[in-house]
């Protein structure tokens, strides 16, 4: 049976990031970039959009400073998570010419199975 949900204090986010990265995970989350809140690989919890929010409307998207320091109190930005989960380009193999002929190598990591 799943454990009940809990609330993580913002002061614990750096520890969570470190634990995930130590286990080999890539941490992806919202960050302020190019005048918007975008999804990107994050190196630390300091890159989260603390205190930033967005105002949206018909054809309108603007960043604004919030009165709090919440890290996840924003709506989705102009980007889809699909770009990160399913990148438009992935190396399938590569070839290098060597003195002995041609050497081919496979992908850096195996493709995901469904």
C-alpha positions in Angstrom: 0.0 0.0 0.0 1.4 3.4 -0.9 2.5 5.7 1.9 0.5 8.9 2.4 1.6 12.1 0.7 3.7 14.6 2.6 4.9 18.1 2.3 8.6 18.7 1.8 10.0 21.9 3.3 11.8 24.1 0.8 15.0 23.9 3.0 15.1 20.2 2.2 15.1 20.6 -1.6 18.9 20.9 -1.9 19.3 17.6 0.0 16.7 16.0 -2.3 18.5 17.2 -5.4 21.8 15.9 -4.1 20.4 12.5 -3.2 18.8 12.1 -6.7 22.0 13.1 -8.5 24.1 10.8 -6.3 21.9 8.0 -7.5 22.4 8.9 -11.1 19.1 10.6 -11.8 18.8 13.6 -14.0 16.7 16.3 -12.2 14.3 18.2 -14.5 12.2 21.0 -13.2 11.0 24.6 -13.8 13.5 27.4 -14.0 13.4 31.0 -15.2 14.9 31.3 -18.6 14.4 33.7 -21.6 11.6 35.6 -19.9 9.5 32.5 -19.1 9.3 29.5 -16.7 10.8 26.7 -18.7 11.5 23.0 -18.0 15.2 22.2 -18.0 17.8 19.9 -16.4 18.7 21.5 -13.1 22.1 21.3 -11.4 20.8 22.4 -8.0 17.6 23.5 -6.1 18.8 27.1 -6.4 17.8 27.1 -10.1 14.1 26.6 -9.2 11.9 29.7 -9.8 11.6 30.8 -6.1 9.2 33.8 -5.9 8.3 33.9 -9.6 4.8 33.4 -11.1 3.2 34.0 -14.4 0.2 36.0 -15.6 -1.5 34.4 -18.6 -4.3 35.5 -20.8 -5.4 35.3 -24.4 -2.1 35.5 -26.3 -0.4 36.8 -23.1 2.3 35.3 -20.9 4.3 37.4 -18.5 6.6 36.7 -15.5 6.0 38.6 -12.3 7.4 38.6 -8.8 5.3 36.9 -6.2 5.0 38.0 -2.6 6.2 34.6 -1.4 9.1 32.4 -2.2 7.3 29.4 -3.5 9.2 27.3 -6.0 6.4 25.5 -7.7 3.6 28.1 -7.6 3.4 28.7 -11.4 1.5 27.4 -14.3 3.0 25.5 -17.2 5.2 27.5 -19.4 5.3 27.7 -23.2 7.0 24.3 -23.4 5.9 20.7 -23.2 7.5 18.0 -21.0 7.5 15.9 -24.2 10.6 17.7 -25.4 12.5 16.4 -22.4 11.0 12.9 -22.2 11.1 12.2 -26.0 13.9 14.4 -27.5 13.5 15.0 -31.2 17.0 13.7 -31.9 18.8 10.7 -30.4 22.0 9.1 -31.5 21.3 5.6 -32.7 24.9 4.7 -33.7 28.1 6.4 -34.9 31.0 5.3 -37.1 34.7 6.4 -37.0 37.3 5.7 -39.7 40.3 4.0 -38.2 43.6 2.6 -39.6 41.9 -0.9 -39.5 38.8 0.2 -41.3 35.6 1.5 -39.8 34.5 1.2 -36.2 30.9 1.5 -35.3 29.4 2.1 -31.8 25.9 1.9 -30.5 23.9 4.4 -28.5 25.2 5.9 -25.3 22.3 4.1 -23.6 19.9 1.6 -24.9 16.6 2.9 -26.2 13.6 2.8 -23.9 11.3 -0.2 -24.3 7.5 0.2 -24.1 
